Amino acid sequence: MDNEQSKIVKTMRNAIKNGNLDVVKELLKSNGGLLTVNTVFGSWLHIAASYGRIDIASYLIDCGIDVNRNGDISGGNPIRSAAENGQIEMVEFLYNHGTEFDVSEAAKNPLFGAIYGGYYNVVQFLVEHGIDITKSYPIGELDHVDGCVYAQQIGRHKIEQYLREKMI
């Protein structure tokens, strides 16, 4: 990526972070291929999801961005980015636009992201909408870490209790 392209990518990221839909529209119209760029933060939808920019997410989806594209630093899809940042409205929006719950790895699992951030309301939404709460992964010295164990290990006791009740 040359210096000019780097400047465009940085401008796009800042426009999304700051909620400037007009700049996003202009950049996408004047820079072919920009929609499919993947940054270290993931796709543009990952960035919009992280900051709760629903208007920008809606525009990106209308432009054809893949709602299930993996690629942020955790390797997850945009709903993971929204969940780990407590963006409940964005989680709902993405779910309603067909984003899947990727539970193939702990780092991609939006439930683990929400637990890590301590976002009880996001955990509730994910559980109420069918995320697999029994999915477990080998993490560190432990062979089977599901959401309950993870919540317990990092001191998210209210979430742990909620998940235990849902497992019964």
KOLGU-285478 format. One record per residue (C-alpha): chain; y, z, x; residue number from 1. Coordinates in nm, 3 decimals. Layout:
<atoms>
{"A",{Y,Z,X},NUM}
...
</atoms>
This chain:
<atoms>
{"A",{0.000,0.000,0.000},1}
{"A",{0.331,-0.104,0.152},2}
{"A",{0.655,0.096,0.145},3}
{"A",{0.792,-0.085,-0.162},4}
{"A",{0.472,-0.022,-0.359},5}
{"A",{0.476,0.343,-0.252},6}
{"A",{0.830,0.377,-0.384},7}
{"A",{0.729,0.225,-0.718},8}
{"A",{0.429,0.459,-0.747},9}
{"A",{0.645,0.762,-0.666},10}
{"A",{0.909,0.652,-0.917},11}
{"A",{0.640,0.606,-1.184},12}
{"A",{0.489,0.948,-1.118},13}
{"A",{0.830,1.115,-1.134},14}
{"A",{0.917,0.930,-1.455},15}
{"A",{0.597,1.058,-1.616},16}
{"A",{0.648,1.414,-1.488},17}
{"A",{1.004,1.414,-1.622},18}
{"A",{0.909,1.256,-1.954},19}
{"A",{1.116,0.941,-1.907},20}
{"A",{0.933,0.690,-2.125},21}
{"A",{1.199,0.421,-2.083},22}
{"A",{1.150,0.416,-1.705},23}
{"A",{0.772,0.409,-1.750},24}
{"A",{0.802,0.108,-1.983},25}
{"A",{1.035,-0.076,-1.746},26}
{"A",{0.816,-0.012,-1.442},27}
{"A",{0.503,-0.132,-1.621},28}
{"A",{0.677,-0.445,-1.749},29}
{"A",{0.820,-0.538,-1.410},30}
{"A",{0.520,-0.452,-1.188},31}
{"A",{0.198,-0.631,-1.275},32}
{"A",{-0.111,-0.427,-1.200},33}
{"A",{0.074,-0.095,-1.202},34}
{"A",{-0.117,0.027,-1.509},35}
{"A",{-0.445,0.036,-1.314},36}
{"A",{-0.313,0.214,-1.003},37}
{"A",{-0.499,0.534,-0.923},38}
{"A",{-0.307,0.799,-0.730},39}
{"A",{-0.438,1.114,-0.563},40}
{"A",{-0.352,1.279,-0.896},41}
{"A",{-0.560,1.026,-1.089},42}
{"A",{-0.443,0.756,-1.326},43}
{"A",{-0.104,0.761,-1.497},44}
{"A",{-0.282,0.911,-1.796},45}
{"A",{-0.407,1.200,-1.583},46}
{"A",{-0.048,1.272,-1.481},47}
{"A",{0.082,1.245,-1.838},48}
{"A",{-0.203,1.474,-1.951},49}
{"A",{-0.120,1.734,-1.686},50}
{"A",{0.241,1.753,-1.801},51}
{"A",{0.177,1.725,-2.176},52}
{"A",{0.367,1.397,-2.210},53}
{"A",{0.211,1.277,-2.535},54}
{"A",{0.466,1.000,-2.594},55}
{"A",{0.391,0.854,-2.253},56}
{"A",{0.015,0.900,-2.299},57}
{"A",{0.036,0.717,-2.631},58}
{"A",{0.224,0.429,-2.470},59}
{"A",{-0.025,0.408,-2.182},60}
{"A",{-0.316,0.400,-2.426},61}
{"A",{-0.141,0.128,-2.627},62}
{"A",{-0.111,-0.068,-2.299},63}
{"A",{-0.487,-0.041,-2.251},64}
{"A",{-0.536,0.243,-2.002},65}
{"A",{-0.890,0.384,-2.002},66}
{"A",{-0.894,0.729,-2.166},67}
{"A",{-1.220,0.816,-1.989},68}
{"A",{-1.131,0.701,-1.639},69}
{"A",{-1.234,0.957,-1.382},70}
{"A",{-1.014,1.004,-1.084},71}
{"A",{-0.797,1.311,-1.051},72}
{"A",{-0.848,1.550,-0.761},73}
{"A",{-1.143,1.709,-0.946},74}
{"A",{-1.291,1.368,-1.024},75}
{"A",{-1.257,1.433,-1.395},76}
{"A",{-1.104,1.236,-1.677},77}
{"A",{-0.760,1.297,-1.832},78}
{"A",{-0.881,1.559,-2.081},79}
{"A",{-0.988,1.772,-1.782},80}
{"A",{-0.635,1.744,-1.642},81}
{"A",{-0.487,1.852,-1.976},82}
{"A",{-0.735,2.139,-2.018},83}
{"A",{-0.681,2.286,-1.671},84}
{"A",{-0.305,2.285,-1.732},85}
{"A",{-0.321,2.446,-2.076},86}
{"A",{-0.187,2.139,-2.256},87}
{"A",{-0.357,2.206,-2.591},88}
{"A",{-0.165,1.939,-2.783},89}
{"A",{-0.262,1.683,-2.519},90}
{"A",{-0.626,1.795,-2.529},91}
{"A",{-0.622,1.739,-2.906},92}
{"A",{-0.444,1.404,-2.867},93}
{"A",{-0.689,1.274,-2.607},94}
{"A",{-0.989,1.397,-2.806},95}
{"A",{-0.855,1.214,-3.112},96}
{"A",{-0.820,0.900,-2.899},97}
{"A",{-1.184,0.897,-2.793},98}
{"A",{-1.181,1.085,-2.465},99}
{"A",{-1.527,1.222,-2.391},100}
{"A",{-1.613,1.565,-2.257},101}
{"A",{-1.755,1.486,-1.912},102}
{"A",{-1.984,1.775,-1.821},103}
{"A",{-2.175,1.591,-1.548},104}
{"A",{-2.029,1.822,-1.280},105}
{"A",{-1.850,2.156,-1.292},106}
{"A",{-1.539,2.003,-1.137},107}
{"A",{-1.524,1.740,-1.414},108}
{"A",{-1.595,1.978,-1.702},109}
{"A",{-1.281,2.044,-1.909},110}
{"A",{-1.424,2.378,-2.025},111}
{"A",{-1.436,2.501,-1.666},112}
{"A",{-1.079,2.380,-1.614},113}
{"A",{-0.960,2.570,-1.920},114}
{"A",{-1.151,2.883,-1.815},115}
{"A",{-1.005,2.867,-1.466},116}
{"A",{-0.653,2.846,-1.607},117}
{"A",{-0.722,3.122,-1.859},118}
{"A",{-0.635,2.900,-2.156},119}
{"A",{-0.820,3.067,-2.441},120}
{"A",{-0.681,2.829,-2.704},121}
{"A",{-0.803,2.527,-2.507},122}
{"A",{-1.147,2.687,-2.466},123}
{"A",{-1.161,2.744,-2.843},124}
{"A",{-1.068,2.382,-2.917},125}
{"A",{-1.329,2.246,-2.677},126}
{"A",{-1.602,2.470,-2.819},127}
{"A",{-1.507,2.395,-3.180},128}
{"A",{-1.525,2.023,-3.101},129}
{"A",{-1.870,2.030,-2.950},130}
{"A",{-1.846,2.071,-2.574},131}
{"A",{-2.180,2.185,-2.430},132}
{"A",{-2.126,2.553,-2.348},133}
{"A",{-2.480,2.592,-2.213},134}
{"A",{-2.433,2.339,-1.933},135}
{"A",{-2.478,2.514,-1.598},136}
{"A",{-2.427,2.419,-1.236},137}
{"A",{-2.519,2.559,-0.894},138}
{"A",{-2.199,2.712,-0.759},139}
{"A",{-2.192,2.908,-0.437},140}
{"A",{-2.479,3.155,-0.419},141}
{"A",{-2.555,3.120,-0.791},142}
{"A",{-2.799,2.861,-0.922},143}
{"A",{-2.704,2.861,-1.291},144}
{"A",{-2.335,2.904,-1.366},145}
{"A",{-2.244,2.825,-1.725},146}
{"A",{-1.907,2.887,-1.886},147}
{"A",{-1.987,3.254,-1.957},148}
{"A",{-2.092,3.328,-1.602},149}
{"A",{-1.794,3.137,-1.465},150}
{"A",{-1.552,3.327,-1.690},151}
{"A",{-1.712,3.656,-1.583},152}
{"A",{-1.696,3.566,-1.213},153}
{"A",{-1.324,3.490,-1.222},154}
{"A",{-1.225,3.775,-1.453},155}
{"A",{-1.155,3.585,-1.775},156}
{"A",{-1.314,3.855,-1.992},157}
{"A",{-1.171,3.750,-2.329},158}
{"A",{-1.301,3.397,-2.274},159}
{"A",{-1.636,3.532,-2.151},160}
{"A",{-1.673,3.742,-2.467},161}
{"A",{-1.582,3.446,-2.689},162}
{"A",{-1.836,3.220,-2.518},163}
{"A",{-2.109,3.487,-2.538},164}
{"A",{-2.049,3.517,-2.913},165}
{"A",{-2.075,3.139,-2.951},166}
{"A",{-2.404,3.128,-2.760},167}
{"A",{-2.575,3.361,-3.008},168}
</atoms>
